[in-house]
């Protein structure tokens, strides 16, 4: 290809590109929330949301296994600006309806482009713009966009494929092997023996929802998990509604109550883990009775909140176990057999269907090929600024939520910060911002994204090498403490030396 031809092609691509002040990646819970803040705080800015799926909702749209529901309460998982009026633990359908209302009430639909899979994002210091190349699903048509600022709201795992370990002889199993993330529409459970491998939130959701259909369902776990039990209701909200208090007031009051209690519980998990463990396991014993082997099946070896604690509404998982429709086996997979699974103990679990509720594949920034001035970008070589910006990466923010509190709480904090940053840039007449280590930071030790002693779920441990580094100072790490960050984020000094403008 000669130079003139290349220039001609480049010119045609440029002419075909659409330009926006802000490009948001993803129309899930983070993307929709961020778009709302952008419309309210900076109504003069043009923006587009690119979504790879055919509809909004992210997890709540792509995951369709039976019983899918939140494991966070919707008073805090819901948006700060939109009251939640249903039960605290909500189904995917209820969450999608809520998000649909946010889109309709704020005229966001016109900004969303569905079925746009982003392949690359390249920054040019010459133009001080991002160029985003996407492919339209179905037609394969290539789309090009340019943007002054890139707002990554795509989540943290790969939607197209869940994580399933490679166990020996899986191909010999005569039945079906299914991952919940790709639940098939034609899967018949009636009178089938089902084994669910895993004991996290997905298993705890799925098992009680299918127990009445199956001949029997078994939860096979390598080691026990912590759970919290309680009513799927907030007594305070019910009382306030009886008093005919406005829903906006109820939403804010209940949010504050829940956040206060979550903060206290999280601190207790660190300060007095033995007592919290006793209380959590005591709830389960109260349902299953003193003769059930809670010590083997529901007594974890780690302290509470080192991994996410799933909330089990109305104890439905444990009532299914108590009824005999479901059971728990604590053992390890040796290999698959034609009839089911051979365990390390020598016992064989027979099954017609095996469900691998074994977690996610971490996806760092949407599997998009990033480059800066023509050089490929490896995010593992960067250092994070408060878990939302990265050294050497201009005009970009990433929404990565909380593990011990609702994801959406951080969506709001990051959105308010980004809008304030964009406003500051316009007022000061600059087009570029990136974060950089200050002189006093250069001897700072660089550590993994998350401290494994603090939080260590499997999907993080398997892929920690792909994530940016953190420092040992609050500015240079992803803090899991919402109760600190809610005061820290509004106080971030935009003229601090960590911000380099151009």
MIKE-965724 format. One line per field, with one value per residue (C-alpha): residue number from 1; residue in three letters; x, y, z. Coordinates in pm, 1 decimal. Last residue first. Example, Ala and Ser with C-alpha at 12.3 -4.5 7.8 and 13.67 -1.06 7.14 Angstrom:
BEGIN
i	c(2_1)
aa	c(SER_ALA)
x	c(1367.0_1230.0)
y	c(-106.0_-450.0)
z	c(714.0_780.0)
This chain:
BEGIN
i	c(502_501_500_499_498_497_496_495_494_493_492_491_490_489_488_487_486_485_484_483_482_481_480_479_478_477_476_475_474_473_472_471_470_469_468_467_466_465_464_463_462_461_460_459_458_457_456_455_454_453_452_451_450_449_448_447_446_445_444_443_442_441_440_439_438_437_436_435_434_433_432_431_430_429_428_427_426_425_424_423_422_421_420_419_418_417_416_415_414_413_412_411_410_409_408_407_406_405_404_403_402_401_400_399_398_397_396_395_394_393_392_391_390_389_388_387_386_385_384_383_382_381_380_379_378_377_376_375_374_373_372_371_370_369_368_367_366_365_364_363_362_361_360_359_358_357_356_355_354_353_352_351_350_349_348_347_346_345_344_343_342_341_340_339_338_337_336_335_334_333_332_331_330_329_328_327_326_325_324_323_322_321_320_319_318_317_316_315_314_313_312_311_310_309_308_307_306_305_304_303_302_301_300_299_298_297_296_295_294_293_292_291_290_289_288_287_286_285_284_283_282_281_280_279_278_277_276_275_274_273_272_271_270_269_268_267_266_265_264_263_262_261_260_259_258_257_256_255_254_253_252_251_250_249_248_247_246_245_244_243_242_241_240_239_238_237_236_235_234_233_232_231_230_229_228_227_226_225_224_223_222_221_220_219_218_217_216_215_214_213_212_211_210_209_208_207_206_205_204_203_202_201_200_199_198_197_196_195_194_193_192_191_190_189_188_187_186_185_184_183_182_181_180_179_178_177_176_175_174_173_172_171_170_169_168_167_166_165_164_163_162_161_160_159_158_157_156_155_154_153_152_151_150_149_148_147_146_145_144_143_142_141_140_139_138_137_136_135_134_133_132_131_130_129_128_127_126_125_124_123_122_121_120_119_118_117_116_115_114_113_112_111_110_109_108_107_106_105_104_103_102_101_100_99_98_97_96_95_94_93_92_91_90_89_88_87_86_85_84_83_82_81_80_79_78_77_76_75_74_73_72_71_70_69_68_67_66_65_64_63_62_61_60_59_58_57_56_55_54_53_52_51_50_49_48_47_46_45_44_43_42_41_40_39_38_37_36_35_34_33_32_31_30_29_28_27_26_25_24_23_22_21_20_19_18_17_16_15_14_13_12_11_10_9_8_7_6_5_4_3_2_1)
aa	c(UNK_UNK_UNK_UNK_UNK_UNK_UNK_UNK_UNK_UNK_UNK_UNK_UNK_UNK_UNK_UNK_UNK_UNK_UNK_UNK_UNK_UNK_UNK_UNK_UNK_UNK_UNK_UNK_UNK_UNK_UNK_UNK_UNK_UNK_UNK_UNK_UNK_UNK_UNK_UNK_UNK_UNK_UNK_UNK_UNK_UNK_UNK_UNK_UNK_UNK_UNK_UNK_UNK_UNK_UNK_UNK_UNK_UNK_UNK_UNK_UNK_UNK_UNK_UNK_UNK_UNK_UNK_UNK_UNK_UNK_UNK_UNK_UNK_UNK_UNK_UNK_UNK_UNK_UNK_UNK_UNK_UNK_UNK_UNK_UNK_UNK_UNK_UNK_UNK_UNK_UNK_UNK_UNK_UNK_UNK_UNK_UNK_UNK_UNK_UNK_UNK_UNK_UNK_UNK_UNK_UNK_UNK_UNK_UNK_UNK_UNK_UNK_UNK_UNK_UNK_UNK_UNK_UNK_UNK_UNK_UNK_UNK_UNK_UNK_UNK_UNK_UNK_UNK_UNK_UNK_UNK_UNK_UNK_UNK_UNK_UNK_UNK_UNK_UNK_UNK_UNK_UNK_UNK_UNK_UNK_UNK_UNK_UNK_UNK_UNK_UNK_UNK_UNK_UNK_UNK_UNK_UNK_UNK_UNK_UNK_UNK_UNK_UNK_UNK_UNK_UNK_UNK_UNK_UNK_UNK_UNK_UNK_UNK_UNK_UNK_UNK_UNK_UNK_UNK_UNK_UNK_UNK_UNK_UNK_UNK_UNK_UNK_UNK_UNK_UNK_UNK_UNK_UNK_UNK_UNK_UNK_UNK_UNK_UNK_UNK_UNK_UNK_UNK_UNK_UNK_UNK_UNK_UNK_UNK_UNK_UNK_UNK_UNK_UNK_UNK_UNK_UNK_UNK_UNK_UNK_UNK_UNK_UNK_UNK_UNK_UNK_UNK_UNK_UNK_UNK_UNK_UNK_UNK_UNK_UNK_UNK_UNK_UNK_UNK_UNK_UNK_UNK_UNK_UNK_UNK_UNK_UNK_UNK_UNK_UNK_UNK_UNK_UNK_UNK_UNK_UNK_UNK_UNK_UNK_UNK_UNK_UNK_UNK_UNK_UNK_UNK_UNK_UNK_UNK_UNK_UNK_UNK_UNK_UNK_UNK_UNK_UNK_UNK_UNK_UNK_UNK_UNK_UNK_UNK_UNK_UNK_UNK_UNK_UNK_UNK_UNK_UNK_UNK_UNK_UNK_UNK_UNK_UNK_UNK_UNK_UNK_UNK_UNK_UNK_UNK_UNK_UNK_UNK_UNK_UNK_UNK_UNK_UNK_UNK_UNK_UNK_UNK_UNK_UNK_UNK_UNK_UNK_UNK_UNK_UNK_UNK_UNK_UNK_UNK_UNK_UNK_UNK_UNK_UNK_UNK_UNK_UNK_UNK_UNK_UNK_UNK_UNK_UNK_UNK_UNK_UNK_UNK_UNK_UNK_UNK_UNK_UNK_UNK_UNK_UNK_UNK_UNK_UNK_UNK_UNK_UNK_UNK_UNK_UNK_UNK_UNK_UNK_UNK_UNK_UNK_UNK_UNK_UNK_UNK_UNK_UNK_UNK_UNK_UNK_UNK_UNK_UNK_UNK_UNK_UNK_UNK_UNK_UNK_UNK_UNK_UNK_UNK_UNK_UNK_UNK_UNK_UNK_UNK_UNK_UNK_UNK_UNK_UNK_UNK_UNK_UNK_UNK_UNK_UNK_UNK_UNK_UNK_UNK_UNK_UNK_UNK_UNK_UNK_UNK_UNK_UNK_UNK_UNK_UNK_UNK_UNK_UNK_UNK_UNK_UNK_UNK_UNK_UNK_UNK_UNK_UNK_UNK_UNK_UNK_UNK_UNK_UNK_UNK_UNK_UNK_UNK_UNK_UNK_UNK_UNK_UNK_UNK_UNK_UNK_UNK_UNK_UNK_UNK_UNK_UNK_UNK_UNK_UNK_UNK_UNK_UNK_UNK_UNK_UNK_UNK_UNK_UNK_UNK_UNK_UNK_UNK_UNK_UNK_UNK_UNK_UNK_UNK_UNK_UNK_UNK_UNK_UNK_UNK_UNK_UNK_UNK_UNK_UNK_UNK_UNK_UNK_UNK_UNK_UNK_UNK_UNK_UNK)
x	c(-188.0_-263.0_-73.1_-271.8_-69.7_72.2_-257.3_-456.6_-768.6_-762.2_-975.4_-1218.1_-1533.4_-1358.0_-1230.9_-1565.8_-1749.7_-1412.3_-1388.0_-1726.8_-1681.1_-1378.1_-1253.4_-973.3_-834.4_-480.6_-250.1_-415.3_-432.9_-54.8_109.8_105.2_-114.5_-31.9_-258.7_-433.2_-330.8_-106.9_-401.7_-575.8_-618.9_-623.5_-902.1_-1130.3_-1058.0_-1172.0_-893.5_-972.4_-762.8_-479.1_-471.7_-398.0_-567.3_-408.7_-71.6_203.7_438.8_663.1_688.5_1032.2_886.6_595.2_754.1_839.5_473.9_359.1_158.7_-210.2_-335.7_-521.5_-562.3_-763.5_-683.7_-866.9_-879.3_-1259.8_-1290.8_-1052.0_-1227.3_-1565.4_-1420.6_-1269.6_-1596.5_-1786.8_-1527.7_-1546.0_-1926.4_-1920.2_-1652.4_-1855.9_-2185.4_-2035.4_-1866.6_-2201.6_-2318.2_-2098.7_-2277.1_-2052.8_-1787.4_-1655.6_-1681.6_-1699.3_-1458.4_-1554.0_-1264.1_-1158.3_-975.9_-837.2_-472.7_-319.0_38.2_-45.0_-391.6_-730.7_-1020.3_-880.8_-775.5_-496.6_-378.9_-21.2_53.8_255.5_-29.6_-238.2_-33.8_-73.3_37.4_238.0_84.7_52.3_-100.7_-260.1_-545.5_-667.6_-1004.0_-1058.5_-1323.4_-1101.8_-939.5_-1172.1_-1168.4_-1308.2_-1588.8_-1691.5_-1724.6_-2098.6_-2026.8_-2367.0_-2363.9_-2675.6_-2782.5_-2585.3_-2424.7_-2183.0_-1915.8_-1740.7_-1366.5_-1284.8_-1122.0_-1459.7_-1568.5_-1821.7_-2117.4_-2236.5_-1984.0_-1712.8_-1555.0_-1235.1_-1096.6_-1334.9_-1289.5_-1512.0_-1781.6_-2116.2_-2432.6_-2792.7_-3108.8_-3467.2_-3416.6_-3645.4_-3359.4_-3145.8_-3422.1_-3477.8_-3108.0_-3114.1_-3435.5_-3306.5_-3561.2_-3311.4_-2961.8_-2706.4_-2377.2_-2055.2_-1773.2_-1431.7_-1200.2_-1530.9_-1545.0_-1215.0_-1096.6_-1141.2_-1514.3_-1767.2_-2073.5_-2028.2_-1801.8_-1883.7_-2249.3_-2294.5_-2671.3_-2785.3_-2825.1_-3090.4_-3078.6_-3237.2_-3081.6_-2755.6_-2742.5_-2789.7_-2530.4_-2278.6_-2304.2_-2296.0_-1998.1_-1805.8_-1877.8_-1743.1_-1428.3_-1368.3_-1358.9_-1177.6_-1169.2_-1524.2_-1635.8_-1521.9_-1728.9_-2034.1_-2013.3_-1975.9_-2263.4_-2486.1_-2416.3_-2462.9_-2796.1_-2924.1_-2805.7_-2968.3_-3291.2_-3306.6_-3226.6_-3479.8_-3748.7_-3704.9_-3738.7_-4033.0_-4224.7_-4343.0_-4691.4_-4659.0_-4719.1_-4444.6_-4209.1_-4286.0_-4222.0_-3894.5_-3783.7_-3868.2_-3651.6_-3764.3_-3618.3_-3585.2_-3241.4_-2950.5_-2583.8_-2357.9_-1993.6_-1851.6_-1740.3_-1460.4_-1435.6_-1806.7_-2059.9_-2415.5_-2648.2_-2987.6_-3249.7_-3526.4_-3523.8_-3813.4_-3862.3_-3488.5_-3455.4_-3489.4_-3333.9_-3017.6_-2968.2_-2932.3_-2691.2_-2500.2_-2463.6_-2371.8_-2086.6_-2094.8_-1952.7_-2021.3_-2396.8_-2493.6_-2834.2_-3030.5_-3315.1_-3687.0_-3770.1_-3457.2_-3499.0_-3231.4_-3366.4_-3296.9_-2930.9_-2763.3_-2446.0_-2341.3_-2475.8_-2211.8_-2362.4_-2234.7_-2488.7_-2508.8_-2293.8_-1975.3_-1671.3_-1568.1_-1498.4_-1227.8_-994.9_-1117.8_-1043.7_-1176.5_-1482.2_-1473.0_-1759.6_-1766.2_-1910.3_-1967.1_-1597.8_-1555.3_-1484.1_-1760.3_-1792.3_-1810.1_-1492.3_-1530.0_-1318.3_-1269.2_-1215.8_-1387.7_-1351.2_-1571.9_-1531.7_-1777.6_-1705.7_-2002.0_-2003.0_-2372.5_-2479.1_-2299.0_-2161.2_-1784.2_-1606.9_-1298.4_-1248.2_-1020.2_-929.0_-842.2_-568.2_-515.0_-138.0_-127.0_-325.1_-495.7_-605.7_-903.5_-953.2_-1204.4_-1522.8_-1831.7_-2130.4_-2448.9_-2639.2_-2571.9_-2706.1_-2744.7_-3105.1_-3202.3_-3086.8_-3400.0_-3375.4_-3706.9_-3681.6_-3328.0_-3393.9_-3719.7_-3538.8_-3288.0_-3571.5_-3727.0_-3387.6_-3350.1_-3695.2_-3625.0_-3290.1_-3468.4_-3439.8_-3307.6_-3416.9_-3788.7_-3936.6_-3946.7_-3598.3_-3566.3_-3365.7_-3094.8_-2867.6_-2886.6_-2984.4_-2720.2_-2764.7_-3143.5_-3123.0_-2964.8_-2666.6_-2679.3_-2896.0_-3113.7_-3097.2_-3361.2_-3308.9_-3009.6_-3048.5_-2726.6_-2680.0_-2940.9_-2883.1_-2508.8_-2508.2_-2846.1_-2901.1_-2996.5_-2849.5_-2511.7_-2187.0_-2290.0_-2145.5_-2277.2_-2250.8_-2178.4_-2213.8_-2142.9_-2371.0_-2571.2_-2264.1_-2388.4_-2731.2_-2660.7_-2320.7_-2463.1_-2726.2_-2467.4_-2259.4_-2557.4_-2638.6_-2278.6_-2232.9_-2551.4_-2488.9_-2484.7_-2113.6_-1827.9_-1904.0_-1766.1_-1738.1_-1702.4_-1830.3_-1707.9_-1850.1_-1599.5_-1678.5_-1470.2_-1175.8_-1202.2_-1216.8_-911.2_-714.7_-802.4_-688.9_-371.0_-295.5_-356.1_-122.8_146.8_148.9_0.0)
y	c(1947.7_1853.7_1627.7_1525.7_1365.2_1711.7_1804.9_2071.7_1855.4_1830.9_1527.7_1635.8_1499.2_1160.7_1143.1_1176.0_892.4_718.0_651.7_480.8_315.1_126.6_-110.2_128.6_78.8_205.9_493.2_783.1_590.6_533.1_190.6_174.0_-23.8_-210.4_-249.0_-580.2_-869.3_-1038.2_-1055.8_-1299.9_-1625.3_-1451.8_-1217.2_-1487.8_-1706.0_-1457.9_-1310.2_-1001.9_-848.5_-1096.5_-1110.8_-733.7_-611.6_-458.3_-621.8_-407.4_-128.0_-0.3_382.6_514.5_732.0_863.9_1178.6_1302.7_1260.3_949.9_1042.4_1080.1_1193.0_1495.8_1639.3_1916.5_2212.4_2545.4_2588.7_2601.1_2315.6_2095.1_2172.9_2075.7_1747.4_1679.1_1759.4_1528.7_1257.0_1294.4_1278.5_973.5_800.2_846.8_737.8_425.6_356.0_312.7_109.8_-187.4_-241.3_-294.2_-546.3_-602.5_-243.6_-107.6_-69.9_222.4_318.0_668.8_787.0_1114.2_1011.9_674.9_716.0_634.2_488.0_622.8_464.5_243.1_538.9_625.3_295.0_219.8_103.9_-187.2_-435.7_-212.4_-319.7_-52.7_-114.3_178.3_374.9_701.8_519.8_185.8_-18.4_-349.4_-401.6_-714.1_-515.8_-324.5_-622.8_-920.4_-1156.9_-1495.9_-1558.7_-1818.9_-2188.9_-2243.7_-2545.1_-2710.9_-3085.6_-3248.7_-3614.9_-3686.8_-3959.9_-3851.4_-4117.6_-4161.7_-4230.9_-3950.9_-3758.7_-3750.8_-3930.9_-3718.2_-3819.1_-4131.1_-4144.1_-4036.4_-3700.3_-3680.8_-3632.4_-3353.1_-3236.4_-3283.7_-3109.6_-3253.9_-3054.1_-3160.4_-3037.2_-3164.1_-3303.4_-3045.1_-2912.7_-2856.0_-2658.4_-2462.5_-2385.5_-2232.8_-2040.0_-1879.6_-1594.6_-1414.8_-1568.0_-1285.8_-1386.1_-1297.7_-1199.3_-1337.1_-1219.0_-1095.0_-1337.9_-1502.2_-1803.1_-2175.5_-2172.9_-2353.6_-2446.8_-2805.3_-2978.9_-2794.1_-2758.9_-3135.0_-3127.2_-3268.4_-2927.7_-2804.5_-2688.0_-2346.0_-2247.4_-2409.1_-2169.7_-1861.3_-1992.4_-2014.2_-1640.6_-1560.7_-1785.2_-1644.0_-1289.9_-1382.5_-1540.6_-1251.5_-983.8_-677.2_-767.4_-899.6_-636.1_-360.9_-506.9_-537.2_-175.7_-46.6_-261.9_-130.8_232.3_160.9_-7.5_280.9_543.4_368.4_327.8_700.4_798.3_562.9_645.9_1017.5_970.8_735.7_1008.7_911.1_764.1_655.0_296.7_353.3_453.9_133.0_-86.6_91.5_41.7_-327.8_-386.0_-697.3_-1012.1_-1149.9_-1258.9_-1495.0_-1417.5_-1670.5_-1770.3_-2033.6_-2392.1_-2574.6_-2783.8_-2757.8_-2987.4_-2857.9_-3147.8_-3119.5_-3395.6_-3524.9_-3172.3_-2930.5_-2828.9_-2774.8_-2545.0_-2200.5_-2312.4_-2425.7_-2129.1_-1845.9_-2013.6_-2155.8_-1809.2_-1647.0_-1887.4_-2257.5_-2427.2_-2734.6_-2778.8_-3144.7_-3214.3_-3539.4_-3485.4_-3529.5_-3213.3_-3011.5_-2958.3_-2735.3_-2590.5_-2224.8_-2291.0_-2115.1_-1945.0_-1767.6_-2059.8_-2293.5_-2617.3_-2974.5_-3213.4_-3589.7_-3880.0_-3761.6_-3900.0_-3559.8_-3427.4_-3691.9_-3491.6_-3152.6_-2840.1_-2564.4_-2369.1_-1988.6_-1819.3_-1728.0_-1449.6_-1203.3_-1168.8_-1014.1_-672.6_-433.9_-239.0_109.8_256.5_631.6_760.0_1135.2_1355.6_1109.1_968.8_700.3_445.3_176.7_-142.1_-330.9_-698.1_-708.2_-925.1_-740.6_-397.3_-382.8_-109.7_109.1_378.8_674.5_866.0_1231.4_1476.8_1534.3_1504.7_1304.5_1034.5_768.2_436.7_223.0_-112.3_-387.2_-239.7_-452.9_-241.3_-445.1_-152.3_218.7_416.2_797.6_805.8_570.5_815.8_1032.8_1073.0_915.4_646.5_532.7_540.4_350.7_85.5_49.1_-28.3_-276.6_-443.3_-471.2_-626.7_-877.3_-970.2_-1048.5_-824.1_-853.5_-538.1_-586.5_-316.8_64.4_163.8_540.9_683.6_944.4_734.4_452.5_100.0_-125.8_64.6_31.9_-266.2_-490.1_-684.2_-1049.5_-957.3_-1217.4_-1496.2_-1756.1_-1980.6_-1893.7_-1597.4_-1400.5_-1169.2_-907.7_-866.9_-891.9_-598.2_-426.2_-263.7_-453.1_-623.0_-670.5_-496.0_-159.7_173.5_473.7_811.4_1159.9_1528.5_1767.5_2067.5_1883.7_1855.6_1776.6_1632.9_1462.2_1336.1_1206.2_1005.9_869.1_743.0_556.7_399.3_292.3_153.1_-60.7_-190.8_8.3_-38.6_182.3_552.3_792.4_1156.1_1475.6_1293.9_1254.8_1027.8_877.3_836.5_1138.3_1013.5_666.9_821.2_1033.5_735.7_541.0_827.4_871.4_501.8_526.4_827.4_646.2_339.1_0.0)
z	c(2913.2_3269.0_3509.6_3815.5_4097.6_4168.4_4335.6_4153.9_4139.1_4519.1_4610.8_4888.1_4720.2_4692.9_5052.2_5234.2_5055.0_5033.4_5407.0_5445.6_5109.2_5239.1_4969.7_4875.0_4527.1_4570.3_4487.3_4667.3_4996.4_5006.5_4994.5_4617.4_4383.1_4064.6_3763.3_3697.2_3473.4_3732.3_3973.8_3740.9_3929.3_4270.4_4166.6_4026.8_4330.8_4594.1_4811.3_5015.0_5295.0_5321.6_4943.0_4933.5_4615.8_4304.0_4379.7_4529.2_4428.1_4704.4_4714.0_4622.3_4345.9_4551.1_4699.3_4351.0_4247.0_4062.2_3756.9_3675.4_3336.9_3212.1_2864.6_2702.3_2923.4_2934.4_3313.2_3325.6_3078.0_3274.1_3603.1_3455.3_3334.5_3677.9_3860.3_3625.4_3679.9_4060.6_4073.9_3850.1_4060.2_4378.2_4217.6_4060.6_4394.1_4567.2_4269.1_4352.3_4684.1_4984.5_5075.7_4721.5_4607.4_4255.3_3964.7_3744.0_3520.2_3418.3_3107.2_2977.6_2960.0_3056.4_3183.0_3540.8_3576.7_3685.8_3879.3_4155.0_4370.2_4124.9_3984.3_3892.1_3538.7_3401.3_3458.0_3234.4_2933.3_2663.9_2306.4_2162.7_1875.1_2062.4_2359.9_2279.0_2417.3_2271.1_2442.1_2649.2_2839.1_3076.9_3244.4_3215.2_3510.1_3416.0_3657.0_3912.8_3974.0_3954.7_3733.7_3694.6_3641.9_3497.9_3503.5_3818.4_4024.8_4296.7_4335.9_4670.4_4672.1_4918.6_4635.8_4462.7_4147.2_3960.9_3743.5_3565.8_3281.3_3520.1_3602.8_3800.4_4150.9_4246.5_4603.9_4909.4_5110.5_5000.5_5064.4_5017.4_4851.2_4847.2_5198.0_5359.9_5573.6_5266.7_5094.8_5417.6_5412.6_5065.6_5138.8_5460.0_5420.4_5200.2_5181.1_5180.2_5021.3_5201.8_4967.3_5055.9_5331.6_5469.2_5763.8_5864.2_5666.6_5740.6_5671.0_5895.4_5689.0_5569.2_5818.6_6142.4_6038.7_6057.5_6116.3_6450.3_6619.2_6376.2_6014.9_6072.1_6407.5_6300.4_6004.6_6220.3_6464.9_6181.9_6129.7_6502.0_6578.4_6283.4_6406.4_6751.1_6611.6_6371.5_6644.8_6512.0_6142.5_6101.8_6355.6_6120.5_5838.3_6065.0_6182.1_5828.1_5707.6_5990.1_5904.3_5533.3_5600.9_5814.3_5569.0_5276.4_5477.6_5549.4_5190.7_5033.0_5289.0_5219.8_4843.2_4902.3_5085.3_5434.2_5443.0_5809.0_5700.0_5443.8_5723.8_5911.6_5607.3_5536.6_5899.4_5885.5_5582.5_5395.5_5251.4_5601.3_5716.4_5673.7_5615.9_5447.8_5487.5_5252.6_5314.8_5127.7_4811.3_4759.1_4596.1_4631.9_4555.2_4387.5_4394.9_4169.8_4041.8_4005.1_4372.1_4423.4_4120.8_4284.7_4613.0_4430.7_4197.4_4446.4_4688.5_4392.3_4238.5_4571.3_4634.9_4712.1_4404.7_4194.2_4149.4_4108.3_3957.3_3953.8_3709.4_3780.3_3588.5_3513.1_3138.5_2983.2_2656.4_2730.5_2798.7_3096.6_2981.0_3303.5_3502.9_3351.2_3222.2_3188.6_3038.7_3093.6_2973.4_3147.1_2962.5_2822.2_3172.5_3204.0_3429.2_3555.9_3354.5_3579.7_3461.6_3457.9_3278.8_2910.4_2696.7_2978.7_3064.5_3408.2_3558.3_3461.0_3135.2_3281.7_3127.6_3071.9_2783.1_2742.6_2437.3_2211.2_1862.0_1715.5_1437.5_1338.0_1145.5_1003.2_1100.7_1010.3_1302.4_1578.8_1488.4_1521.9_1714.2_1674.3_1935.1_1867.9_2182.2_2153.2_2240.9_1866.0_1876.4_2198.7_2019.7_2229.0_2082.2_2181.1_2012.2_1950.8_2091.4_2041.0_1940.3_1977.5_2127.2_2075.6_2371.5_2373.9_2254.1_2538.1_2806.8_2820.6_3200.6_3301.4_3033.9_3120.4_3496.0_3442.5_3241.5_3523.3_3766.6_3522.9_3479.9_3858.4_3893.4_3615.7_3771.3_4097.3_4401.5_4755.9_4938.7_4866.3_4641.3_4654.3_4541.7_4520.2_4227.0_4292.5_4516.6_4264.9_4359.4_4508.7_4836.1_4876.9_4644.9_4907.2_4779.6_4672.5_4377.8_4209.3_3954.1_4039.2_3740.9_3519.3_3288.1_3323.3_3023.6_3113.7_3486.3_3436.2_3194.0_3208.6_2871.3_2557.8_2251.4_2416.1_2318.4_2462.9_2347.0_2539.1_2364.8_2491.6_2413.0_2697.6_2766.6_3034.4_3258.5_3611.7_3530.4_3197.4_3316.4_3642.0_3454.7_3211.6_3504.9_3649.7_3313.0_3261.3_3611.4_3623.6_3273.5_2951.6_2880.1_2760.7_2800.3_2536.9_2639.6_2434.8_2129.9_1772.7_1505.2_1268.3_898.7_796.9_1001.2_846.5_497.9_573.7_702.1_386.1_164.9_366.6_326.3_-48.5_-71.2_128.2_-94.8_0.0)
